[in-house]
Amino acid sequence: MTIPTTVALLMPGNVAADALGIAWLVFAVQLAPLAVGLAVDVRFGSLTNRLYSPMQRLSNYSCSLF
């Protein structure tokens, strides 16, 4: 993980970054949903094919808000 090192190098003063906390956050926010999505795709392929288009529109809409 490069984030704790980058924070320590770029932030002034005595800055500490919790590597395990950052790793847990990455797992919980990115890797776990990805794994669940892949498992659902493998088990329920027809459902994921039907949901692809609405989810793509939702993703495009939510990205355009920021």
HELIX and SHEET records of a PDB file:
HELIX    1   1 ILE A    3  LEU A   10  1                                   8    
HELIX    2   2 ALA A   19  VAL A   26  1                                   8    
HELIX    3   3 PHE A   27  LEU A   31  3                                   5    
HELIX    4   4 ALA A   32  ARG A   43  1                                  12    
HELIX    5   5 GLY A   45  SER A   64  1                                  20    
END                                                                             
